[in-house]
Amino acid sequence: MNYDEKLLALLDVVIDTYITKWEPIGSKFLHSQWDLEYAPSTLRKYLNVLEQQWMVYQPYNSSGRIPTVQWLTLYIEHFLAQKEQETIDEIVGARDNMKNLVETLWAIADGVVVGFLRNDEYYYLGINNLLRDDLIDEYQTTRNIIRFIEEKKLVKFLDGKMLKRNQIYYVFIEDSDVMISCLYVKIQIDWYDWVISIIWPTRVNYKQNAAIMKKLLASLS
């Protein structure tokens, strides 16, 4: 059943007040204690509507209202829906921040920068770096690395590891007869664990990439 947003807003106020006072809540008290835009007469009208819908009841004549189990259920569902939307918004914000960080690192790293949130989708950049002139003769290597990223093998490989935050790791991964070097680190931003990695064929500027990771950790400390 769909309910008017004004009724749902009043629902929050009445239940919050009832939980605090633990006694029937009347329109005059609501108007005096909360910054509501409704006059007491309007509040009485809304409370009457809710009573007709079995959302509140009066324990005795002329008393305030007490929420029914049905209203408490709706209150909880409404609250959970709000929290779910907040979580979605937080994840979207974290992904956007991840994208910005990956773009920044890609501009200075020697390799493909891959970033992802733990247990979430990933974002990567830097494939064009694999097409530079000195790698033209390594077409198969380049193709395998691109596939290794696009098939999410890298994400699965790193996501399954026990990683300490703010510690730089290095590993060589063999995939389809191609050896891939991978420098990676787990960091926490916005209460989310991120994994940032730089992958490349074994012919890579290790010192440059390690220095980038160190600067990243220093900027977060």
DABELUR-V787108 format. One line per field, one symbol per residue. psi: psi as a letter, one per 40 degrees, with the letter a starting at -180 (. if undefined). Layout:
psi = ???
//
This chain:
psi = hhihdddddddddddddddddfiihidddddddigieiidddddddddddddefdiihdiheiaihiidddddddddddddddddddddddddddddddddddddddeigahhhiiihfiiihiiedddeeideedefddddddddddddefdddddddeihhiifhhihihhhhfehhhihhiihihhfeihihhihiiiegigdddddddddddddde.
//
